[in-house]
């Protein structure tokens, strides 16, 4: 019989859905005559109205009800059509059924409210409550119902259950109390209600956290204020995290100034309760570590105002400064440094904050760290300096320039005896190669593999060609190959400029150049013309020529640099116009002369201080002594004297 009914049911449904209401009515009458009555229960226990409700056919439901279908009818399982509509979240059908006055006293109808609450269908709950349905005393121990009412903010239902005697601290979903759940769901009214009914604000969940932990994590100031008066703010969870740690944790929501300010306010309140500002969790992270990672500036400010240890290290020996440098946050980095953070702190693998900033390509943070005294040439991993590592792995030439301007040793060597120029050359970093040469990188340095930078570039080129031929790659589209070609051209041009100027070039470089590259007659002629001009043109009214600046020893260069008239002529713009090919080499010589002059003057002050009980020596005398010392030796002497 049901199969026959379903066939007729489809006809009625299609007529209703196509707005053929009169035809639908006619079909219903025919169907009803054919299948006895409209409220008949068929073999599987359903009625026509149940089928229409379950399938969400609103207009058909209305038609059946209008034609006399019993609004309170139950199927063989005791389910009313109102229950079925609520269970399937058919909001419009629920409202339609309510128009036909279902019996509030019907148990099956009353369960519609329970299922709507459990299914968290707020609109249906609202309809049913307005109609007059209510929670019964027998549901007092239905904690699934209580949990749903708590998390959805059904204040009236929660209060009714509590009045019936529901346990306010009963563990519900995931072993959380109703207070935990309401706090987690940000339902302020329910939190307030639960507290008024005596909820234990210090009840710990399975992780050892009280409700206030979740209020802090949610950045919910109102709920936090409700919980704070009776909450124990010194509680530590099973991961060793304090309430202050949770206040600093990154939020799942989009971080805004409002969130940052609210977190800062929470942090201040927790600290005012005597929280341990330097508490460490299981990984050794303090709230400051967490706040730096989350980039909550206001929380960091509150922690620093309460004397948070800026140099506290976690289990990996990472300080908060390592974290801010890695993230590239200039503002936070400055905050930490202004509070005395150790700019040269090392983590377990020996890396400093400067290294982290370089690795991340954070130029602004690199500058801030260098301004606060970060060591440029400290040795890490295989004696690689940050500059060398950056040149090998990164492409940001601006950071290289920044480091060199702050005095990085351009010829510092790694464990293989390679300088930064080797690393950049064999990786085809042409812009970095140019920058290193402009700052005086020594093109003649030979590493432990007997390679100069030019040979290193050529060896890599050979490897690339060999690899590509084996793999049958098209060399015309191999950009790495092109980059290595350009790098080799840059190095060759530099060698030509040096040989033309009479500067030393090693036999290894010359042999490599003649073996791999052709002659550069035109370029060499241009270089010769500039050198002739440099040798003939005097600077100001002195006997010093521009060629002297290029070729003299460092101590003689300092004597030239002391002449203000000479230095006024040696400006980059002026040099660039006169000697475009040798401009960068001349600028580097000026830089080196100024740096040597500064070191000599500092060294003289230290020397005179150490001899304070003896007659002072004239500057030329001390400079003669210092002429036997390299810049590195002078820096060591100055550092020892200042210490």
ChimeraX attribute file (.defattr): number of C-alpha atoms within 10 A of each C-alpha:
attribute: neighborCount
match mode: 1-to-1
recipient: residues
	/A:1	8
	/A:2	17
	/A:3	10
	/A:4	11
	/A:5	16
	/A:6	13
	/A:7	10
	/A:8	18
	/A:9	20
	/A:10	11
	/A:11	15
	/A:12	22
	/A:13	20
	/A:14	13
	/A:15	18
	/A:16	21
	/A:17	14
	/A:18	9
	/A:19	11
	/A:20	13
	/A:21	16
	/A:22	11
	/A:23	14
	/A:24	21
	/A:25	19
	/A:26	12
	/A:27	18
	/A:28	22
	/A:29	15
	/A:30	13
	/A:31	19
	/A:32	17
	/A:33	11
	/A:34	12
	/A:35	16
	/A:36	10
	/A:37	15
	/A:38	20
	/A:39	20
	/A:40	17
	/A:41	18
	/A:42	16
	/A:43	11
	/A:44	10
	/A:45	14
	/A:46	19
	/A:47	25
	/A:48	21
	/A:49	28
	/A:50	24
	/A:51	17
	/A:52	21
	/A:53	26
	/A:54	19
	/A:55	14
	/A:56	18
	/A:57	18
	/A:58	21
	/A:59	18
	/A:60	26
	/A:61	27
	/A:62	19
	/A:63	18
	/A:64	19
	/A:65	18
	/A:66	12
	/A:67	14
	/A:68	11
	/A:69	19
	/A:70	18
	/A:71	22
	/A:72	19
	/A:73	23
	/A:74	23
	/A:75	20
	/A:76	14
	/A:77	9
	/A:78	13
	/A:79	19
	/A:80	26
	/A:81	30
	/A:82	30
	/A:83	25
	/A:84	24
	/A:85	26
	/A:86	28
	/A:87	21
	/A:88	19
	/A:89	21
	/A:90	22
	/A:91	19
	/A:92	15
	/A:93	26
	/A:94	24
	/A:95	17
	/A:96	17
	/A:97	20
	/A:98	16
	/A:99	13
	/A:100	14
	/A:101	11
	/A:102	19
	/A:103	15
	/A:104	15
	/A:105	9
	/A:106	12
	/A:107	13
	/A:108	20
	/A:109	26
	/A:110	22
	/A:111	21
	/A:112	25
	/A:113	25
	/A:114	26
	/A:115	22
	/A:116	25
	/A:117	27
	/A:118	18
	/A:119	17
	/A:120	19
	/A:121	19
	/A:122	16
	/A:123	17
	/A:124	26
	/A:125	25
	/A:126	15
	/A:127	16
	/A:128	22
	/A:129	15
	/A:130	10
	/A:131	15
	/A:132	10
	/A:133	20
	/A:134	18
	/A:135	19
	/A:136	14
	/A:137	14
	/A:138	9
	/A:139	15
	/A:140	18
	/A:141	15
	/A:142	13
	/A:143	18
	/A:144	15
	/A:145	23
	/A:146	28
	/A:147	24
	/A:148	25
	/A:149	25
	/A:150	27
	/A:151	22
	/A:152	20
	/A:153	21
	/A:154	20
	/A:155	16
	/A:156	14
	/A:157	21
	/A:158	25
	/A:159	19
	/A:160	16
	/A:161	24
	/A:162	18
	/A:163	12
	/A:164	16
	/A:165	12
	/A:166	19
	/A:167	18
	/A:168	19
	/A:169	18
	/A:170	17
	/A:171	17
	/A:172	18
	/A:173	14
	/A:174	9
	/A:175	14
	/A:176	23
	/A:177	25
	/A:178	29
	/A:179	31
	/A:180	29
	/A:181	25
	/A:182	28
	/A:183	29
	/A:184	22
	/A:185	18
	/A:186	21
	/A:187	20
	/A:188	17
	/A:189	15
	/A:190	26
	/A:191	28
	/A:192	17
	/A:193	16
	/A:194	22
	/A:195	16
	/A:196	9
	/A:197	15
	/A:198	11
	/A:199	19
	/A:200	18
	/A:201	23
	/A:202	17
	/A:203	16
	/A:204	17
	/A:205	16
	/A:206	11
	/A:207	12
	/A:208	16
	/A:209	23
	/A:210	28
	/A:211	28
	/A:212	28
	/A:213	27
	/A:214	23
	/A:215	28
	/A:216	27
	/A:217	21
	/A:218	24
	/A:219	25
	/A:220	21
	/A:221	15
	/A:222	11
	/A:223	24
	/A:224	23
	/A:225	13
	/A:226	17
	/A:227	24
	/A:228	17
	/A:229	10
	/A:230	11
	/A:231	18
	/A:232	16
	/A:233	22
	/A:234	14
	/A:235	18
	/A:236	19
	/A:237	18
	/A:238	13
	/A:239	13
	/A:240	16
	/A:241	23
	/A:242	24
	/A:243	29
	/A:244	32
	/A:245	26
	/A:246	24
	/A:247	29
	/A:248	31
	/A:249	22
	/A:250	18
	/A:251	15
	/A:252	8
	/A:253	9
	/A:254	7
	/A:255	13
	/A:256	10
	/A:257	11
	/A:258	10
	/A:259	18
	/A:260	20
	/A:261	16
	/A:262	20
	/A:263	29
	/A:264	23
	/A:265	18
	/A:266	26
	/A:267	28
	/A:268	20
	/A:269	18
	/A:270	20
	/A:271	18
	/A:272	10
	/A:273	13
	/A:274	10
	/A:275	19
	/A:276	18
	/A:277	22
	/A:278	21
	/A:279	18
	/A:280	22
	/A:281	19
	/A:282	12
	/A:283	13
	/A:284	19
	/A:285	24
	/A:286	28
	/A:287	30
	/A:288	32
	/A:289	29
	/A:290	22
	/A:291	27
	/A:292	26
	/A:293	18
	/A:294	19
	/A:295	22
	/A:296	26
	/A:297	20
	/A:298	22
	/A:299	28
	/A:300	27
	/A:301	20
	/A:302	21
	/A:303	24
	/A:304	17
	/A:305	11
	/A:306	15
	/A:307	12
	/A:308	20
	/A:309	19
	/A:310	22
	/A:311	21
	/A:312	19
	/A:313	23
	/A:314	19
	/A:315	14
	/A:316	13
	/A:317	19
	/A:318	24
	/A:319	27
	/A:320	29
	/A:321	33
	/A:322	29
	/A:323	21
	/A:324	26
	/A:325	28
	/A:326	22
	/A:327	21
	/A:328	21
	/A:329	19
	/A:330	18
	/A:331	14
	/A:332	24
	/A:333	25
	/A:334	18
	/A:335	17
	/A:336	23
	/A:337	16
	/A:338	10
	/A:339	15
	/A:340	13
	/A:341	20
	/A:342	19
	/A:343	23
	/A:344	20
	/A:345	19
	/A:346	20
	/A:347	17
	/A:348	12
	/A:349	11
	/A:350	14
	/A:351	20
	/A:352	26
	/A:353	28
	/A:354	28
	/A:355	27
	/A:356	22
	/A:357	26
	/A:358	25
	/A:359	17
	/A:360	18
	/A:361	21
	/A:362	20
	/A:363	21
	/A:364	16
	/A:365	27
	/A:366	24
	/A:367	18
	/A:368	19
	/A:369	24
	/A:370	17
	/A:371	10
	/A:372	16
	/A:373	12
	/A:374	21
	/A:375	19
	/A:376	20
	/A:377	19
	/A:378	16
	/A:379	17
	/A:380	17
	/A:381	13
	/A:382	9
	/A:383	17
	/A:384	22
	/A:385	24
	/A:386	28
	/A:387	24
	/A:388	25
	/A:389	20
	/A:390	23
	/A:391	27
	/A:392	20
	/A:393	13
	/A:394	18
	/A:395	16
	/A:396	18
	/A:397	20
	/A:398	14
	/A:399	23
	/A:400	23
	/A:401	18
	/A:402	16
	/A:403	21
	/A:404	17
	/A:405	11
	/A:406	15
	/A:407	17
	/A:408	19
	/A:409	20
	/A:410	21
	/A:411	19
	/A:412	19
	/A:413	20
	/A:414	19
	/A:415	12
	/A:416	13
	/A:417	18
	/A:418	24
	/A:419	28
	/A:420	28
	/A:421	32
	/A:422	28
	/A:423	22
	/A:424	28
	/A:425	30
	/A:426	23
	/A:427	21
	/A:428	24
	/A:429	24
	/A:430	23
	/A:431	16
	/A:432	26
	/A:433	26
	/A:434	20
	/A:435	18
	/A:436	23
	/A:437	19
	/A:438	19
	/A:439	23
	/A:440	19
	/A:441	22
	/A:442	18
	/A:443	23
	/A:444	18
	/A:445	20
	/A:446	21
	/A:447	18
	/A:448	10
	/A:449	11
	/A:450	12
	/A:451	21
	/A:452	25
	/A:453	29
	/A:454	27
	/A:455	24
	/A:456	23
	/A:457	24
	/A:458	22
	/A:459	14
	/A:460	17
	/A:461	22
	/A:462	12
	/A:463	12
	/A:464	17
	/A:465	16
	/A:466	12
	/A:467	12
	/A:468	15
	/A:469	12
	/A:470	9
	/A:471	9
	/A:472	9
	/A:473	12
	/A:474	9
	/A:475	14
	/A:476	8
	/A:477	9
	/A:478	13
	/A:479	11
	/A:480	15
	/A:481	20
	/A:482	15
	/A:483	17
	/A:484	22
	/A:485	16
	/A:486	17
	/A:487	26
	/A:488	27
	/A:489	16
	/A:490	18
	/A:491	24
	/A:492	23
	/A:493	16
	/A:494	19
	/A:495	22
	/A:496	22
	/A:497	22
	/A:498	17
	/A:499	16
	/A:500	18
	/A:501	20
	/A:502	11
	/A:503	13
	/A:504	12
	/A:505	15
	/A:506	15
	/A:507	10
	/A:508	16
	/A:509	22
	/A:510	16
	/A:511	12
	/A:512	16
	/A:513	22
	/A:514	11
	/A:515	9
	/A:516	12
	/A:517	12
	/A:518	9
	/A:519	11
	/A:520	11
	/A:521	10
	/A:522	9
	/A:523	13
	/A:524	15
	/A:525	12
	/A:526	13
	/A:527	22
	/A:528	17
	/A:529	12
	/A:530	19
	/A:531	21
	/A:532	12
	/A:533	15
	/A:534	21
	/A:535	15
	/A:536	12
	/A:537	13
	/A:538	16
	/A:539	19
	/A:540	13
	/A:541	8
	/A:542	11
	/A:543	10
	/A:544	16
	/A:545	17
	/A:546	22
	/A:547	19
	/A:548	17
	/A:549	25
	/A:550	21
	/A:551	15
	/A:552	13
	/A:553	11
	/A:554	17
	/A:555	18
	/A:556	13
	/A:557	21
	/A:558	21
	/A:559	11
	/A:560	20
	/A:561	23
	/A:562	13
	/A:563	11
	/A:564	10
	/A:565	14
	/A:566	20
	/A:567	15
	/A:568	12
	/A:569	14
	/A:570	20
	/A:571	13
	/A:572	13
	/A:573	11
	/A:574	13
	/A:575	18
	/A:576	16
	/A:577	10
	/A:578	13
	/A:579	19
	/A:580	13
	/A:581	19
	/A:582	21
	/A:583	19
	/A:584	20
	/A:585	20
	/A:586	24
	/A:587	21
	/A:588	17
	/A:589	22
	/A:590	22
	/A:591	17
	/A:592	20
	/A:593	23
	/A:594	17
	/A:595	14
	/A:596	20
	/A:597	20
	/A:598	13
	/A:599	19
	/A:600	24
	/A:601	14
	/A:602	15
	/A:603	22
	/A:604	21
	/A:605	16
	/A:606	18
	/A:607	17
	/A:608	17
	/A:609	13
	/A:610	11
	/A:611	12
	/A:612	10
	/A:613	8
	/A:614	9
	/A:615	8
	/A:616	12
	/A:617	13
	/A:618	10
	/A:619	14
	/A:620	10
	/A:621	11
	/A:622	18
	/A:623	18
	/A:624	11
	/A:625	10
	/A:626	18
	/A:627	14
	/A:628	11
	/A:629	14
	/A:630	12
	/A:631	17
	/A:632	11
	/A:633	12
	/A:634	19
	/A:635	16
	/A:636	13
	/A:637	18
	/A:638	19
	/A:639	12
	/A:640	10
	/A:641	14
	/A:642	8
	/A:643	6
